[in-house]
Amino acid sequence: MSLPGLDKVLQDISDKALYEATRKSLAKFGAKVERDAKRLCPVDTGNLKSSIQTKYDRINELEVDVTAGANYAAYVEFGTGPFAARQVAQYDQEWQDLAAQYETGNPGNMRARPYLYPAVNQNLNFFEETLIKELTKK
């Protein structure tokens, strides 16, 4: 992702400050993605919605994972059969690769009801803005 003016800011801060700003920004991003995914998630029993969680255990590696743990989560996100093929074709390659892991060969007939992909994408600007704010704090 491109952050205009970031090069200048990075020249003015220490490695520790960069690390801390990135870590804080990722934590805020993960929490916001989780909230939005839960808001966008279709609800029948509530199992899928309650299985959405953010894991910060690898935050020291500057990673945050937002996952849906229900065993059918990917099928709701991507759909099945021809519905999945149409939906997944709209996604970037990384998400297409992820969806391919759930391909069963079963034609299926469930339309996609994306909740995680939109939550991530609609918050990318939030992450950029948060990172810039963290980096420019004095």
Contact map, one row per residue, 1 for C-alpha under 8 A:
111000000000000000000000000000000000000000000000000000000000000000000000000000000000000000000000000000000000000000000000000000000000000000
111100000000000000000000000000000000000000000000000000000000000000000000000000000000000000000000000000000000000000000000000000000000000000
111111000000000000000000000000000000000000000000000000000000000000000000000000000000000000000000000000000000000000000000000000010000000000
011111100000000000000000000000000000000000000000000000000000000000000000000000000000000000000000000000000000000000000000000000000000000000
001111111000000000000000000000000000000000000000000000000000000000000000000000000000000000000000000000000000000000000000000000000000000000
001111111100000000000000000000000000000000000000000000000000000000000000000000000000000000000000000000000000000000000000000000000001000000
000111111110000000000000000000000000000000000000000000000000000000000000000000000000000000000000000000000000000000000000000000000000000000
000011111111000000000000000000000000000000000000000000000000000000000000000000000000000000000000000000000000000000000000000000000000000000
000011111111100000000000000000000000000000000000000000000000000000000000000000000000000000000000000000000000000000000000000000000000001100
000001111111110001000000000000000000000000000000000000000000000000000000000000000000000000000000000000000000000000000000000000000000001000
000000111111110000000000000000000000000000000000000000000000000000000000000000000000000000000000000000000000000000000000000000000000000000
000000011111110000000000000000000000000000000000000000000000000000000000000000000000000000000000000000000000000000000000000000000000000000
000000001111111011000000000000000000000000000000000000000000000000000000000000000000000000000000000000000000000000000000000000000000001000
000000000111111111000000000000000000000000000000000000000000000000000000000000000000000000000000000000000000000000000000000000000000000000
000000000000111111100000000000000000000000000000000000000000000000000000000000000000000000000000000000000000000000000000000000000000000000
000000000000011111110000000000000000000000000000000000000000000000000000000000000000000000000000000000000000000000000000000000000000000000
000000000000111111111000000000000000000000000000000000000000000000000000000000000000000000000000000000000000000000000000000000000000001000
000000000100111111111100000000000000000000000000000000000000000000000000000000000000000000000000000000000000000000000000000000000000001000
000000000000001111111110000000000000000000000000000000000000000000000000000000000000000000000000000000000000000000000000000000000000000000
000000000000000111111111000000000000000000000000000000000000000000000000000000000000000000000000000000000000000000000000000000000000000000
000000000000000011111111100000000000000000000000000000000000000000000000000000000000000000000000000000000000000000000000000000000010011000
000000000000000001111111110000000000000000000000000000000000010000000000000000000000000000000000000000000000000000000000000000000010010000
000000000000000000111111111000000000000000000000000000000011010000000000000000000000000000000000000000000000000000000000000000000000000000
000000000000000000011111111100000000000000000000000000000000000000000000000000000000000000000000000000000000000000000000000000000000010000
000000000000000000001111111110000000000000000000000000000000000000000000000000000000000000000000000000000000000000000000000000100110010000
000000000000000000000111111111000000000000000000000000000000011100000000000000000000000000000000000000000000000000000000000000100000000000
000000000000000000000011111111100000000000000000000000010010000100000000000000000000000000000000000000000000000000000000000000000000000000
000000000000000000000001111111110000000000000000000000000000000000000000000000000000000000000000000000000000000000000000000000100100000000
000000000000000000000000111111111000000000000000000000000000000000000000000000000000000000000000000000000000000000000000001001100000000000
000000000000000000000000011111111100000000000000000001000000000111000000000000000000000000000000000000000000000000000000000000000000000000
000000000000000000000000001111111110000000000000000001000000000000000000000000000000000000000000000000000000000000000000000000000000000000
000000000000000000000000000111111111000000000000000000000000000000000000000000000000000000000000000000000000000000000000001000000000000000
000000000000000000000000000011111111100000000000000000000000000001000000000000000000000000000000000000000000000000010011001000000000000000
000000000000000000000000000001111111110000000000000111000000000001000000000000000000000000000000000000000000000000000010000000000000000000
000000000000000000000000000000111111111000000000000000000000000000000000000000000000000000000000000000000000000000000000000000000000000000
000000000000000000000000000000011111111100000000000000000000000000000000000000000000000000000000000000000000000000100010000000000000000000
000000000000000000000000000000001111111110000000000100000000000000000000000000000000000000000000000000000000000000110110000000000000000000
000000000000000000000000000000000111111110000000110100000000000000000000000000000000000000000000000000000000000000100000000000000000000000
000000000000000000000000000000000011111110000000000000000000000000000000000000000000000000000000000000000000000000000000000000000000000000
000000000000000000000000000000000001111111000000000000000000000000000000000000000000000000000000000000000000000001110010000000000000000000
000000000000000000000000000000000000111111100001100000000000000000000000000000000000000000000000000000000000000011110000000000000000000000
000000000000000000000000000000000000000111110000100000000000000000000000000000000000000000000000000000000000000010100000000000000000000000
000000000000000000000000000000000000000011111111100000000000000000000000000000000000000000000000000000000000000000000000000000000000000000
000000000000000000000000000000000000000001111110000000000000000000000000000000000000000000000000000000000000000000000000000000000000000000
000000000000000000000000000000000000000000111111000000000000000000000000000000000000000000000000000000000000000000000000000000000000000000
000000000000000000000000000000000000000000111111110000000000000000000000000000000000000000000000000000000000000000000000000000000000000000
000000000000000000000000000000000000000000111111111000000000000000000100000000000000000000000000000000000000000000000000000000000000000000
000000000000000000000000000000000000000010101111111100000000000000011101100000000000000000000000000000000000000000000000000000000000000000
000000000000000000000000000000000000010011100111111100000000000000010000000000000000000000000000000000000000000000000000000000000000000000
000000000000000000000000000000000000010000000111111110000000000000000000000000000000000000000000000000000000000000000000000000000000000000
000000000000000000000000000000000000000000000011111110000000000000111100000000000000000000000000000000000000000000000000000000000000000000
000000000000000000000000000000000100110000000001111111000000000001111000000000000000000000000000000000000000000000000000000000000000000000
000000000000000000000000000000000100000000000000011111100000000001111000000000000000000000000000000000000000000000000000000000000000000000
000000000000000000000000000001100100000000000000000111110000000111100000000000000000000000000000000000000000000000000000000000000000000000
000000000000000000000000000000000000000000000000000011111100000111100000000000000000000000000000000000000000000000000000000000000000000000
000000000000000000000000001000000000000000000000000001111110001110000000000000000000000000000000000000000000000000000000000000000000000000
000000000000000000000000000000000000000000000000000000111111000100000000000000000000000000000000000000000000000000000000000000000000000000
000000000000000000000000000000000000000000000000000000111111111100000000000000000000000000000000000000000000000000000000000000000000000000
000000000000000000000010001000000000000000000000000000011111111100000000000000000000000000000000000000000000000000000000000000000000000000
000000000000000000000010000000000000000000000000000000001111111000000000000000000000000000000000000000000000000000000000000000000000000000
000000000000000000000000000000000000000000000000000000000111111000000000000000000000000000000000000000000000000000000000000000000000000000
000000000000000000000110010000000000000000000000000000000111111100000000000000000000000000000000000000000000000000000000000000000000000000
000000000000000000000000010000000000000000000000000000010111111110000000000000000000000000000000000000000000000000000000000000000000000000
000000000000000000000000011001000000000000000000000001111110011111000000000000000000000000000000000000000000000000000000000000000000000000
000000000000000000000000000001000000000000000000000001110000001111100000000000000000000000000000000000000000000000000000000000000000000000
000000000000000000000000000001001100000000000000000111100000000111110000000000000000000000000000000000000000000000000000000000000000000000
000000000000000000000000000000000000000000000000001111100000000011111000000000000000000000000000000000000000000000000000000000000000000000
000000000000000000000000000000000000000000000001101110000000000001111100100000000000000000000000000000000000000000000000000000000000000000
000000000000000000000000000000000000000000000001001110000000000000111110100000000000000000000000000000000000000000000000000000000000000000
000000000000000000000000000000000000000000000011001000000000000000011111100000000000000000000000000000000000000000000000000000000000000000
000000000000000000000000000000000000000000000000000000000000000000001111110000000000000000000000000000000000000000000000000000000000000000
000000000000000000000000000000000000000000000001000000000000000000000111111100000000000000000000000000000000000000000000000000000000000000
000000000000000000000000000000000000000000000001000000000000000000011111111110000000000000000000000000000000000000000000000000000000000000
000000000000000000000000000000000000000000000000000000000000000000000011111111100000000000000000001001000000000000000000000000000000000000
000000000000000000000000000000000000000000000000000000000000000000000001111111110000000000000000000001000000010100000000000000000000000000
000000000000000000000000000000000000000000000000000000000000000000000001111111100000000000000000000000000000011111000000000000000000000000
000000000000000000000000000000000000000000000000000000000000000000000000111111100000000000000000000000000000000111111000000000000000000000
000000000000000000000000000000000000000000000000000000000000000000000000011111110011001100000000001000000000001111000000000000000000000000
000000000000000000000000000000000000000000000000000000000000000000000000011111111011001000000000000000000000111110000000000000000000000000
000000000000000000000000000000000000000000000000000000000000000000000000001001111111100000000000000000000111111100000000000000000000000000
000000000000000000000000000000000000000000000000000000000000000000000000000000111111100000000000000000001111110000000000000000000000000000
000000000000000000000000000000000000000000000000000000000000000000000000000000011111110000000000000000000011100000000000000000000000000000
000000000000000000000000000000000000000000000000000000000000000000000000000001111111111000000000000000000000111100000000000000000000000000
000000000000000000000000000000000000000000000000000000000000000000000000000001111111111100000000000000000000001100000000000000000000000000
000000000000000000000000000000000000000000000000000000000000000000000000000000011111111110000000000000000000000000000000000000000000000000
000000000000000000000000000000000000000000000000000000000000000000000000000000000111111111000000000000000000000000000000000000000000000000
000000000000000000000000000000000000000000000000000000000000000000000000000001100011111111100000000000000000000100000000000000000000000000
000000000000000000000000000000000000000000000000000000000000000000000000000001000001111111100011001000000000000000000000000000000000000000
000000000000000000000000000000000000000000000000000000000000000000000000000000000000111111110001000000000000000000000000000000000000000000
000000000000000000000000000000000000000000000000000000000000000000000000000000000000011111110000000000000000000000000000000000000000000000
000000000000000000000000000000000000000000000000000000000000000000000000000000000000001111111111000000000000000000000000000000000000000000
000000000000000000000000000000000000000000000000000000000000000000000000000000000000000011111111000000000000000000000000000000000000000000
000000000000000000000000000000000000000000000000000000000000000000000000000000000000000000111111100000000000000000000000000000000000000000
000000000000000000000000000000000000000000000000000000000000000000000000000000000000000000111111110000000000000000000000000000000000000000
000000000000000000000000000000000000000000000000000000000000000000000000000000000000000100111111111000000000000000000000000000000000000000
000000000000000000000000000000000000000000000000000000000000000000000000000000000000000110111111111100000000000000000000000000000000000000
000000000000000000000000000000000000000000000000000000000000000000000000000000000000000000001111111110000000000000000000000000000000000000
000000000000000000000000000000000000000000000000000000000000000000000000000000000000000000000111111111000000000000000000000000000000000000
000000000000000000000000000000000000000000000000000000000000000000000000010001000000000100000011111111100000000000000000000000000000000000
000000000000000000000000000000000000000000000000000000000000000000000000000000000000000000000001111111100000000000000000000000000000000000
000000000000000000000000000000000000000000000000000000000000000000000000000000000000000000000000111111100000000000000000000000000000000000
000000000000000000000000000000000000000000000000000000000000000000000000011000000000000000000000011111110000000000000000000000000000000000
000000000000000000000000000000000000000000000000000000000000000000000000000000000000000000000000001111111100000000000000000000000000000000
000000000000000000000000000000000000000000000000000000000000000000000000000000000000000000000000000001111100000000000000000000000000000000
000000000000000000000000000000000000000000000000000000000000000000000000000000001000000000000000000000111110000000000000000000000000000000
000000000000000000000000000000000000000000000000000000000000000000000000000000011000000000000000000000111111000000000000000000000000000000
000000000000000000000000000000000000000000000000000000000000000000000000000000011100000000000000000000001111100000000000000000000000000000
000000000000000000000000000000000000000000000000000000000000000000000000000000011100000000000000000000000111110000000000000000000000000000
000000000000000000000000000000000000000000000000000000000000000000000000000000111110000000000000000000000011111000000000000000000000000000
000000000000000000000000000000000000000000000000000000000000000000000000001100111010000000000000000000000001111100000000000000000000000000
000000000000000000000000000000000000000000000000000000000000000000000000000101110011000000000000000000000000111110000000000000000000000000
000000000000000000000000000000000000000000000000000000000000000000000000001111110011001000000000000000000000011111000000000000000000000000
000000000000000000000000000000000000000011000000000000000000000000000000000111100000000000000000000000000000001111100000000000000000000000
000000000000000000000000000000000000000110000000000000000000000000000000000111000000000000000000000000000000000111111100000000000000000000
000000000000000000000000000000000001110111000000000000000000000000000000000010000000000000000000000000000000000011111110000000000000000000
000000000000000000000000000000001000100110000000000000000000000000000000000010000000000000000000000000000000000001111111000000000000000000
000000000000000000000000000000000000000000000000000000000000000000000000000010000000000000000000000000000000000001111111100000000000000000
000000000000000000000000000000000000100000000000000000000000000000000000000000000000000000000000000000000000000001111111110000000000000000
000000000000000000000000000000001101100100000000000000000000000000000000000000000000000000000000000000000000000000111111111000000000000000
000000000000000000000000000000001000000000000000000000000000000000000000000000000000000000000000000000000000000000011111111100000000000000
000000000000000000000000000000000000000000000000000000000000000000000000000000000000000000000000000000000000000000001111111100000000000000
000000000000000000000000000000000000000000000000000000000000000000000000000000000000000000000000000000000000000000000111111111000000000000
000000000000000000000000000010011000000000000000000000000000000000000000000000000000000000000000000000000000000000000011111111100000000000
000000000000000000000000000000000000000000000000000000000000000000000000000000000000000000000000000000000000000000000001111111110000000000
000000000000000000000000000000000000000000000000000000000000000000000000000000000000000000000000000000000000000000000000011111111000000000
000000000000000000000000000010000000000000000000000000000000000000000000000000000000000000000000000000000000000000000000011111111100000000
000000000000000000000000110110000000000000000000000000000000000000000000000000000000000000000000000000000000000000000000001111111110000000
001000000000000000000000000000000000000000000000000000000000000000000000000000000000000000000000000000000000000000000000000111111111000000
000000000000000000000000000000000000000000000000000000000000000000000000000000000000000000000000000000000000000000000000000011111111100000
000000000000000000000000100100000000000000000000000000000000000000000000000000000000000000000000000000000000000000000000000001111111110000
000000000000000000001100100000000000000000000000000000000000000000000000000000000000000000000000000000000000000000000000000000111111111000
000001000000000000000000000000000000000000000000000000000000000000000000000000000000000000000000000000000000000000000000000000011111111100
000000000000000000000000000000000000000000000000000000000000000000000000000000000000000000000000000000000000000000000000000000001111111110
000000000000000000001101100000000000000000000000000000000000000000000000000000000000000000000000000000000000000000000000000000000111111110
000000001100100011001000000000000000000000000000000000000000000000000000000000000000000000000000000000000000000000000000000000000011111110
000000001000000000000000000000000000000000000000000000000000000000000000000000000000000000000000000000000000000000000000000000000001111111
000000000000000000000000000000000000000000000000000000000000000000000000000000000000000000000000000000000000000000000000000000000000111111
000000000000000000000000000000000000000000000000000000000000000000000000000000000000000000000000000000000000000000000000000000000000000111
